[in-house]
Amino acid sequence: MTLPLIDIVGYFAAFLTTSAFVPQAWLTWKNKHANGVSLGMYIILVSGICLWLAYGVLLQAWPIIIANFITLMLALFILAMKLIYK
């Protein structure tokens, strides 16, 4: 069974936008500080990601669900590091 083109685009977009958080998470973990991370921005971002995840669940849209679940985990990690390394 092949995926429709619309799902392929969704999964690829999800991969790119989600993977964009990995370098920040790694750098924060490696350097044990989050000086360049805006606390306010990440609080708003995490709230928005939660809503996107809820939206994906309501639509039963797996590209949205998977991407936003992983993105939420990465963003929460960065937010936690910001609070821990104050």
N, CA, C and O atoms as a printed pandas DataFrame, in Angstrom:
     atom_number atom_name residue_name chain_id  residue_number  x_coord  y_coord  z_coord
0              1         N          MET        A               1    0.846   -1.179    0.000
1              2        CA          MET        A               1    0.000    0.000    0.000
2              3         C          MET        A               1    0.896    1.249    0.000
3              4         O          MET        A               1    1.827    1.346    0.800
4              5         N          THR        A               2    0.624    2.163   -0.863
5              6        CA          THR        A               2    1.421    3.385   -0.949
6              7         C          THR        A               2    0.676    4.542   -0.289
7              8         O          THR        A               2   -0.554    4.591   -0.260
8              9         N          LEU        A               3    1.464    5.460    0.235
9             10        CA          LEU        A               3    0.885    6.646    0.855
10            11         C          LEU        A               3    0.468    7.642   -0.221
11            12         O          LEU        A               3    1.162    7.797   -1.225
12            13         N          PRO        A               4   -0.660    8.317   -0.018
13            14        CA          PRO        A               4   -1.029    9.389   -0.946
14            15         C          PRO        A               4    0.001   10.524   -0.878
15            16         O          PRO        A               4    0.655   10.718    0.147
16            17         N          LEU        A               5    0.134   11.255   -1.959
17            18        CA          LEU        A               5    1.100   12.359   -2.040
18            19         C          LEU        A               5    0.900   13.352   -0.898
19            20         O          LEU        A               5    1.876   13.871   -0.357
20            21         N          ILE        A               6   -0.330   13.618   -0.531
21            22        CA          ILE        A               6   -0.600   14.587    0.540
22            23         C          ILE        A               6    0.008   14.122    1.869
23            24         O          ILE        A               6    0.509   14.945    2.634
24            25         N          ASP        A               7   -0.029   12.815    2.152
25            26        CA          ASP        A               7    0.583   12.295    3.375
26            27         C          ASP        A               7    2.104   12.338    3.300
27            28         O          ASP        A               7    2.771   12.614    4.297
28            29         N          ILE        A               8    2.646   12.070    2.135
29            30        CA          ILE        A               8    4.101   12.138    1.956
30            31         C          ILE        A               8    4.591   13.558    2.222
31            32         O          ILE        A               8    5.594   13.752    2.908
32            33         N          VAL        A               9    3.891   14.542    1.684
33            34        CA          VAL        A               9    4.243   15.945    1.926
34            35         C          VAL        A               9    4.134   16.255    3.419
35            36         O          VAL        A               9    5.008   16.912    3.985
36            37         N          GLY        A              10    3.062   15.782    4.053
37            38        CA          GLY        A              10    2.865   16.019    5.479
38            39         C          GLY        A              10    3.964   15.404    6.331
39            40         O          GLY        A              10    4.480   16.052    7.241
40            41         N          TYR        A              11    4.325   14.162    6.045
41            42        CA          TYR        A              11    5.389   13.507    6.812
42            43         C          TYR        A              11    6.742   14.187    6.589
43            44         O          TYR        A              11    7.528   14.328    7.526
44            45         N          PHE        A              12    7.013   14.604    5.359
45            46        CA          PHE        A              12    8.284   15.270    5.072
46            47         C          PHE        A              12    8.347   16.626    5.778
47            48         O          PHE        A              12    9.372   16.972    6.366
48            49         N          ALA        A              13    7.267   17.382    5.723
49            50        CA          ALA        A              13    7.210   18.672    6.426
50            51         C          ALA        A              13    7.368   18.455    7.930
51            52         O          ALA        A              13    8.081   19.201    8.602
52            53         N          ALA        A              14    6.703   17.434    8.446
53            54        CA          ALA        A              14    6.790   17.107    9.869
54            55         C          ALA        A              14    8.227   16.761   10.252
55            56         O          ALA        A              14    8.722   17.212   11.285
56            57         N          PHE        A              15    8.884   15.974    9.433
57            58        CA          PHE        A              15   10.273   15.596    9.703
58            59         C          PHE        A              15   11.173   16.827    9.761
59            60         O          PHE        A              15   11.975   16.970   10.683
60            61         N          LEU        A              16   11.040   17.707    8.785
61            62        CA          LEU        A              16   11.903   18.889    8.732
62            63         C          LEU        A              16   11.659   19.831    9.906
63            64         O          LEU        A              16   12.611   20.266   10.553
64            65         N          THR        A              17   10.396   20.152   10.191
65            66        CA          THR        A              17   10.124   21.107   11.266
66            67         C          THR        A              17   10.446   20.516   12.642
67            68         O          THR        A              17   10.902   21.232   13.534
68            69         N          THR        A              18   10.213   19.235   12.812
69            70        CA          THR        A              18   10.518   18.593   14.089
70            71         C          THR        A              18   12.022   18.484   14.293
71            72         O          THR        A              18   12.524   18.769   15.380
72            73         N          SER        A              19   12.736   18.075   13.262
73            74        CA          SER        A              19   14.186   17.908   13.392
74            75         C          SER        A              19   14.895   19.240   13.615
75            76         O          SER        A              19   16.042   19.251   14.060
76            77         N          ALA        A              20   14.247   20.354   13.321
77            78        CA          ALA        A              20   14.850   21.669   13.551
78            79         C          ALA        A              20   15.096   21.927   15.039
79            80         O          ALA        A              20   15.928   22.764   15.388
80            81         N          PHE        A              21   14.381   21.218   15.920
81            82        CA          PHE        A              21   14.563   21.399   17.358
82            83         C          PHE        A              21   15.753   20.618   17.904
83            84         O          PHE        A              21   16.248   20.929   18.988
84            85         N          VAL        A              22   16.211   19.624   17.183
85            86        CA          VAL        A              22   17.273   18.758   17.683
86            87         C          VAL        A              22   18.575   19.525   17.949
87            88         O          VAL        A              22   19.161   19.336   19.015
88            89         N          PRO        A              23   19.052   20.371   17.046
89            90        CA          PRO        A              23   20.310   21.083   17.337
90            91         C          PRO        A              23   20.227   21.947   18.598
91            92         O          PRO        A              23   21.185   22.002   19.368
92            93         N          GLN        A              24   19.089   22.624   18.819
93            94        CA          GLN        A              24   18.951   23.454   20.021
94            95         C          GLN        A              24   18.937   22.594   21.270
95            96         O          GLN        A              24   19.567   22.940   22.268
96            97         N          ALA        A              25   18.223   21.475   21.225
97            98        CA          ALA        A              25   18.170   20.567   22.379
98            99         C          ALA        A              25   19.562   20.016   22.681
99           100         O          ALA        A              25   19.983   19.969   23.837
100          101         N          TRP        A              26   20.263   19.605   21.643
101          102        CA          TRP        A              26   21.615   19.053   21.823
102          103         C          TRP        A              26   22.569   20.100   22.379
103          104         O          TRP        A              26   23.326   19.817   23.308
104          105         N          LEU        A              27   22.542   21.301   21.825
105          106        CA          LEU        A              27   23.435   22.375   22.264
106          107         C          LEU        A              27   23.151   22.757   23.719
107          108         O          LEU        A              27   24.079   22.984   24.495
108          109         N          THR        A              28   21.891   22.825   24.079
109          110        CA          THR        A              28   21.516   23.151   25.454
110          111         C          THR        A              28   22.005   22.077   26.415
111          112         O          THR        A              28   22.538   22.386   27.481
112          113         N          TRP        A              29   21.825   20.821   26.039
113          114        CA          TRP        A              29   22.275   19.703   26.878
114          115         C          TRP        A              29   23.808   19.688   26.991
115          116         O          TRP        A              29   24.363   19.539   28.080
116          117         N          LYS        A              30   24.467   19.844   25.856
117          118        CA          LYS        A              30   25.925   19.770   25.817
118          119         C          LYS        A              30   26.578   20.892   26.616
119          120         O          LYS        A              30   27.528   20.647   27.361
120          121         N          ASN        A              31   26.082   22.116   26.472
121          122        CA          ASN        A              31   26.688   23.277   27.124
122          123         C          ASN        A              31   26.158   23.533   28.532
123          124         O          ASN        A              31   26.700   24.359   29.266
124          125         N          LYS        A              32   25.102   22.823   28.901
125          126        CA          LYS        A              32   24.493   22.970   30.235
126          127         C          LYS        A              32   24.074   24.414   30.533
127          128         O          LYS        A              32   24.177   24.882   31.667
128          129         N          HIS        A              33   23.608   25.097   29.505
129          130        CA          HIS        A              33   22.995   26.419   29.689
130          131         C          HIS        A              33   22.061   26.706   28.522
131          132         O          HIS        A              33   22.172   26.128   27.441
132          133         N          ALA        A              34   21.141   27.618   28.785
133          134        CA          ALA        A              34   20.154   27.986   27.763
134          135         C          ALA        A              34   20.019   29.503   27.715
135          136         O          ALA        A              34   18.913   30.040   27.648
136          137         N          ASN        A              35   21.150   30.178   27.748
137          138        CA          ASN        A              35   21.146   31.638   27.785
138          139         C          ASN        A              35   20.447   32.267   26.590
139          140         O          ASN        A              35   19.781   33.292   26.736
140          141         N          GLY        A              36   20.587   31.679   25.421
141          142        CA          GLY        A              36   20.002   32.253   24.220
142          143         C          GLY        A              36   18.558   31.856   23.987
143          144         O          GLY        A              36   17.972   32.242   22.976
144          145         N          VAL        A              37   17.977   31.102   24.890
145          146        CA          VAL        A              37   16.603   30.625   24.732
146          147         C          VAL        A              37   15.663   31.562   25.482
147          148         O          VAL        A              37   15.871   31.842   26.662
148          149         N          SER        A              38   14.640   32.039   24.804
149          150        CA          SER        A              38   13.657   32.918   25.415
150          151         C          SER        A              38   12.608   32.086   26.151
151          152         O          SER        A              38   11.918   31.265   25.547
152          153         N          LEU        A              39   12.497   32.308   27.463
153          154        CA          LEU        A              39   11.534   31.580   28.277
154          155         C          LEU        A              39   10.103   31.848   27.809
155          156         O          LEU        A              39    9.312   30.918   27.650
156          157         N          GLY        A              40    9.782   33.100   27.594
157          158        CA          GLY        A              40    8.433   33.464   27.138
158          159         C          GLY        A              40    8.086   32.822   25.805
159          160         O          GLY        A              40    6.980   32.314   25.618
160          161         N          MET        A              41    9.030   32.848   24.888
161          162        CA          MET        A              41    8.804   32.264   23.568
162          163         C          MET        A              41    8.544   30.767   23.679
163          164         O          MET        A              41    7.648   30.247   23.014
164          165         N          TYR        A              42    9.313   30.066   24.508
165          166        CA          TYR        A              42    9.136   28.619   24.617
166          167         C          TYR        A              42    7.850   28.251   25.350
167          168         O          TYR        A              42    7.257   27.214   25.055
168          169         N          ILE        A              43    7.407   29.070   26.293
169          170        CA          ILE        A              43    6.116   28.818   26.946
170          171         C          ILE        A              43    4.990   28.950   25.925
171          172         O          ILE        A              43    4.088   28.113   25.876
172          173         N          ILE        A              44    5.043   29.990   25.123
173          174        CA          ILE        A              44    4.023   30.175   24.079
174          175         C          ILE        A              44    4.125   29.057   23.043
175          176         O          ILE        A              44    3.105   28.517   22.615
176          177         N          LEU        A              45    5.339   28.710   22.640
177          178        CA          LEU        A              45    5.546   27.656   21.648
178          179         C          LEU        A              45    4.988   26.317   22.123
179          180         O          LEU        A              45    4.291   25.635   21.371
180          181         N          VAL        A              46    5.289   25.937   23.362
181          182        CA          VAL        A              46    4.803   24.667   23.911
182          183         C          VAL        A              46    3.273   24.667   23.954
183          184         O          VAL        A              46    2.644   23.649   23.667
184          185         N          SER        A              47    2.679   25.800   24.311
185          186        CA          SER        A              47    1.215   25.898   24.320
186          187         C          SER        A              47    0.646   25.688   22.921
187          188         O          SER        A              47   -0.339   24.972   22.742
188          189         N          GLY        A              48    1.268   26.313   21.940
189          190        CA          GLY        A              48    0.822   26.153   20.558
190          191         C          GLY        A              48    0.990   24.727   20.053
191          192         O          GLY        A              48    0.116   24.209   19.357
192          193         N          ILE        A              49    2.093   24.096   20.393
193          194        CA          ILE        A              49    2.326   22.709   19.985
194          195         C          ILE        A              49    1.268   21.795   20.598
195          196         O          ILE        A              49    0.779   20.877   19.940
196          197         N          CYS        A              50    0.916   22.046   21.859
197          198        CA          CYS        A              50   -0.148   21.250   22.501
198          199         C          CYS        A              50   -1.460   21.375   21.731
199          200         O          CYS        A              50   -2.173   20.390   21.543
200          201         N          LEU        A              51   -1.770   22.578   21.293
201          202        CA          LEU        A              51   -2.998   22.781   20.518
202          203         C          LEU        A              51   -2.913   22.104   19.145
203          204         O          LEU        A              51   -3.897   21.523   18.685
204          205         N          TRP        A              52   -1.755   22.170   18.488
205          206        CA          TRP        A              52   -1.580   21.469   17.217
206          207         C          TRP        A              52   -1.734   19.960   17.404
207          208         O          TRP        A              52   -2.327   19.281   16.566
208          209         N          LEU        A              53   -1.204   19.449   18.495
209          210        CA          LEU        A              53   -1.332   18.024   18.783
210          211         C          LEU        A              53   -2.799   17.657   18.996
211          212         O          LEU        A              53   -3.269   16.647   18.471
212          213         N          ALA        A              54   -3.517   18.464   19.754
213          214        CA          ALA        A              54   -4.945   18.220   19.967
214          215         C          ALA        A              54   -5.700   18.276   18.638
215          216         O          ALA        A              54   -6.577   17.450   18.384
216          217         N          TYR        A              55   -5.363   19.237   17.804
217          218        CA          TYR        A              55   -5.969   19.375   16.481
218          219         C          TYR        A              55   -5.732   18.118   15.647
219          220         O          TYR        A              55   -6.652   17.604   15.012
220          221         N          GLY        A              56   -4.511   17.636   15.652
221          222        CA          GLY        A              56   -4.190   16.419   14.911
222          223         C          GLY        A              56   -4.950   15.215   15.419
223          224         O          GLY        A              56   -5.418   14.391   14.634
224          225         N          VAL        A              57   -5.076   15.108   16.750
225          226        CA          VAL        A              57   -5.835   13.998   17.333
226          227         C          VAL        A              57   -7.296   14.090   16.916
227          228         O          VAL        A              57   -7.894   13.085   16.531
228          229         N          LEU        A              58   -7.874   15.278   16.989
229          230        CA          LEU        A              58   -9.272   15.451   16.600
230          231         C          LEU        A              58   -9.511   15.099   15.126
231          232         O          LEU        A              58  -10.556   14.555   14.770
232          233         N          LEU        A              59   -8.539   15.414   14.288
233          234        CA          LEU        A              59   -8.642   15.091   12.860
234          235         C          LEU        A              59   -8.193   13.663   12.548
235          236         O          LEU        A              59   -8.430   13.160   11.450
236          237         N          GLN        A              60   -7.553   13.022   13.506
237          238        CA          GLN        A              60   -6.933   11.717   13.308
238          239         C          GLN        A              60   -5.925   11.766   12.155
239          240         O          GLN        A              60   -5.849   10.862   11.322
240          241         N          ALA        A              61   -5.157   12.857   12.143
241          242        CA          ALA        A              61   -4.163   13.096   11.098
242          243         C          ALA        A              61   -2.789   12.705   11.647
243          244         O          ALA        A              61   -2.167   13.465   12.389
244          245         N          TRP        A              62   -2.331   11.519   11.274
245          246        CA          TRP        A              62   -1.091   10.985   11.838
246          247         C          TRP        A              62    0.146   11.829   11.588
247          248         O          TRP        A              62    0.981   11.926   12.488
248          249         N          PRO        A              63    0.321   12.447   10.424
249          250        CA          PRO        A              63    1.510   13.308   10.275
250          251         C          PRO        A              63    1.525   14.445   11.302
251          252         O          PRO        A              63    2.583   14.790   11.828
252          253         N          ILE        A              64    0.366   15.020   11.585
253          254        CA          ILE        A              64    0.271   16.116   12.556
254          255         C          ILE        A              64    0.490   15.583   13.971
255          256         O          ILE        A              64    1.194   16.206   14.765
256          257         N          ILE        A              65   -0.102   14.449   14.286
257          258        CA          ILE        A              65    0.025   13.860   15.620
258          259         C          ILE        A              65    1.476   13.498   15.919
259          260         O          ILE        A              65    2.019   13.897   16.949
260          261         N          ILE        A              66    2.095   12.752   15.032
261          262        CA          ILE        A              66    3.471   12.282   15.251
262          263         C          ILE        A              66    4.440   13.459   15.354
263          264         O          ILE        A              66    5.253   13.529   16.275
264          265         N          ALA        A              67    4.341   14.374   14.402
265          266        CA          ALA        A              67    5.265   15.512   14.390
266          267         C          ALA        A              67    5.120   16.350   15.641
267          268         O          ALA        A              67    6.120   16.734   16.248
268          269         N          ASN        A              68    3.901   16.637   16.033
269          270        CA          ASN        A              68    3.712   17.517   17.182
270          271         C          ASN        A              68    3.988   16.823   18.506
271          272         O          ASN        A              68    4.364   17.486   19.473
272          273         N          PHE        A              69    3.815   15.515   18.579
273          274        CA          PHE        A              69    4.191   14.806   19.795
274          275         C          PHE        A              69    5.711   14.865   19.983
275          276         O          PHE        A              69    6.195   15.179   21.071
276          277         N          ILE        A              70    6.452   14.562   18.924
277          278        CA          ILE        A              70    7.919   14.594   19.012
278          279         C          ILE        A              70    8.409   16.021   19.252
279          280         O          ILE        A              70    9.298   16.248   20.072
280          281         N          THR        A              71    7.824   16.980   18.533
281          282        CA          THR        A              71    8.207   18.381   18.715
282          283         C          THR        A              71    7.917   18.839   20.130
283          284         O          THR        A              71    8.712   19.569   20.722
284          285         N          LEU        A              72    6.779   18.415   20.684
285          286        CA          LEU        A              72    6.439   18.772   22.059
286          287         C          LEU        A              72    7.479   18.229   23.036
287          288         O          LEU        A              72    7.884   18.929   23.964
288          289         N          MET        A              73    7.906   17.002   22.835
289          290        CA          MET        A              73    8.913   16.420   23.722
290          291         C          MET        A              73   10.220   17.212   23.652
291          292         O          MET        A              73   10.834   17.494   24.681
292          293         N          LEU        A              74   10.639   17.565   22.448
293          294        CA          LEU        A              74   11.875   18.337   22.278
294          295         C          LEU        A              74   11.743   19.740   22.874
295          296         O          LEU        A              74   12.650   20.217   23.555
296          297         N          ALA        A              75   10.618   20.394   22.616
297          298        CA          ALA        A              75   10.412   21.749   23.134
298          299         C          ALA        A              75   10.311   21.740   24.657
299          300         O          ALA        A              75   10.828   22.643   25.315
300          301         N          LEU        A              76    9.646   20.727   25.226
301          302        CA          LEU        A              76    9.574   20.615   26.686
302          303         C          LEU        A              76   10.953   20.365   27.282
303          304         O          LEU        A              76   11.271   20.878   28.355
304          305         N          PHE        A              77   11.768   19.583   26.594
305          306        CA          PHE        A              77   13.141   19.342   27.056
306          307         C          PHE        A              77   13.924   20.656   27.104
307          308         O          PHE        A              77   14.592   20.953   28.094
308          309         N          ILE        A              78   13.835   21.433   26.032
309          310        CA          ILE        A              78   14.550   22.710   25.978
310          311         C          ILE        A              78   14.008   23.662   27.051
311          312         O          ILE        A              78   14.782   24.352   27.715
312          313         N          LEU        A              79   12.693   23.700   27.218
313          314        CA          LEU        A              79   12.084   24.538   28.249
314          315         C          LEU        A              79   12.545   24.111   29.641
315          316         O          LEU        A              79   12.866   24.958   30.475
316          317         N          ALA        A              80   12.578   22.823   29.890
317          318        CA          ALA        A              80   13.045   22.315   31.181
318          319         C          ALA        A              80   14.506   22.703   31.417
319          320         O          ALA        A              80   14.869   23.112   32.520
320          321         N          MET        A              81   15.335   22.576   30.397
321          322        CA          MET        A              81   16.749   22.951   30.534
322          323         C          MET        A              81   16.868   24.452   30.810
323          324         O          MET        A              81   17.733   24.870   31.579
324          325         N          LYS        A              82   16.023   25.251   30.201
325          326        CA          LYS        A              82   16.036   26.698   30.452
326          327         C          LYS        A              82   15.731   26.964   31.918
327          328         O          LYS        A              82   16.366   27.815   32.541
328          329         N          LEU        A              83   14.763   26.242   32.474
329          330        CA          LEU        A              83   14.393   26.449   33.874
330          331         C          LEU        A              83   15.449   25.871   34.829
331          332         O          LEU        A              83   15.729   26.460   35.873
332          333         N          ILE        A              84   16.026   24.732   34.473
333          334        CA          ILE        A              84   17.030   24.103   35.331
334          335         C          ILE        A              84   18.331   24.903   35.341
335          336         O          ILE        A              84   18.937   25.085   36.397
336          337         N          TYR        A              85   18.764   25.380   34.178
337          338        CA          TYR        A              85   20.056   26.053   34.066
338          339         C          TYR        A              85   19.951   27.566   34.205
339          340         O          TYR        A              85   20.773   28.292   33.647
340          341         N          LYS        A              86   18.959   28.051   34.936
341          342        CA          LYS        A              86   18.788   29.508   35.132
342          343         C          LYS        A              86   20.013   30.136   35.740
343          344         O          LYS        A              86   20.038   31.345   35.969
